[in-house]
């Protein structure tokens, strides 16, 4: 995405003031002829000009609120605002309101908020996003779409931060996302924590109930915030003019005049990706299940993989089944009631049994594990057709590793996330966002189907070579 000349940015002054205080530590470095110290103003204006160039900012407003004032003295702030207005930068100052609440009131006129405060993410809409600056890399873009990819709605951001932000947070970020997927809100989770998927979660939620409620309330927007005066947000942000250059020079900021020329448009969000095209879908309701049944009934070969709580098929919990009948496409069928919508596990099992126990040829990686799990969970015998782990061993017996990730890397050149790389010690996929479970499970089934094609051809070539050698020997 390229910054448009008409995009308006709201810039949170808090992180700029904080960075300036940390950099100069109160040192008096730039004083004018009257003895006024402009050291902090230099650092902040320099950082604003760098942001202006890096993000392609043409129009913006600098927001000053409660948090900004807490980071510096009134003398420094007044000196800075006076200089910013001399270089034609719009400043919105409201001492008794939080920056996030001020941005909420101005957000309808803006395209981007620039801040390091992740609470700003709750303001994301189809037309407004958050840019989190990084010193040594491109800014992180938080949009309504990127939040959805995490499994979070903007209105759930305060609960997510209350649960997982800070050293004393009771849950990890992924666990908090999963909790909000299951309950929808922090209030609902605290009201009935007895159904939480982890006893550890239940304990932590119970112990931190009052603190979590208070913290979420503190993060949420204050709807009564009002903008005290009108502001023209459509003006140029720091004019490239003689007046601006003179104002910078009068403070001794000669080097900053070189940063005044307006920047060209820049890429804010990378649009290219090397990730292979895939279509992975969760089957959660009756309509989805009917569509899957139709797809499987028309197929001849199907790759299958199970997602479970551990390695021993005799005692693990089955979280779901992934299926793939076409390369690049896969489906994940949850086997947990909390992940289903309007249908039961019993109905899912009954309907899947009808299509899987017919003539459909099943392929997979280490199928003996999957079939043991499925049989223990009430699935009828299926046509075990092709095990990619055994086929890989037959073709390449000198390899060191035979797990799916290793075989896929060698034969397909693709990286597959391993269970232990995704799920931490002492965790299961119930501690992870549902989307991570779906993507991982579908990827395993998809890759198994791809490996079936590659290894089938390899086995045929080897059989042909063996037949040729026998004929040659007989001749």
Beta strands, then each sheet from edge to edge (+ up, - down):
strand 1: 8-12
strand 2: 59-64
strand 3: 90-93
strand 4: 112-114
strand 5: 129-132
strand 6: 140-142
strand 7: 279-283
strand 8: 301-308
strand 9: 318-326
strand 10: 329-334
strand 11: 361-364
strand 12: 383-387
sheet 1: 3+ 2+ 1+ 4+ 5+ 6-
sheet 2: 7+ 10+ 9- 8+ 11+ 12+
end
